Amino acid sequence: PFLCTCLDVATTNSMMMKAAASLLFIAATAVSSFQVTSPVLVRSSISTNGPTTTSPLYASSETTVSTAQGILDDFHSSNLPFRIVVIGNGAILETTSKLGPKSKTSVSPKTGDKLLTFASEDASFEFHVKVDQITKITFVTSERPLPDGETKTMRVSRFLNEKGEPMCSLILADSSDESTEWFDGMNERYGNEVNL
């Protein structure tokens, strides 16, 4: 009673709405088999590609996050560097970068494809992924022999299209304990292979 007399009604209502939104998000993430449709937490999606997940990063009523986008968001939020390998028609692009710090979704005006874009602060680096074309994601740990006879542990995530062809690979470029734990956690959470 004392608290209510000290705060005006608008402040109290605002605090109650924030608390309710936080509780709804906690409930939504705890029970992943249910889809929360509160406009505060989730946008409905263009994507019908596989199961959906919710993310607090998307706070309008227009998009539900596909599993593929949710996994890529996990890569983005890890803040870890990856060797990004993209194999195109007659060319291969490789670079090492974090996925971000910027991340946004959009729709290509030319093709209508849903794009997930990761970019550096000054946009000198941009990585665009056609999320709805991902049909399988694999998490692989393997040993690679080095010229000196030693081995290097490779932690690779491959994103494949409907033909089973690689769209891109993200190779963890950091071998710290934190990075290894993150990759192992992804493998435990999603398994070795995610079919979408």
Beta strands, then each sheet from edge to edge (+ up, - down):
strand 1: 52-53
strand 2: 65-66
strand 3: 81-87
strand 4: 92-98
strand 5: 102-107
strand 6: 114-119
strand 7: 126-130
strand 8: 136-145
strand 9: 151-160
strand 10: 166-172
strand 11: 193-195
sheet 1: 1+ 2-
sheet 2: 4+ 3- 10+ 9- 8+ 11-
sheet 3: 5+ 6- 7+
end
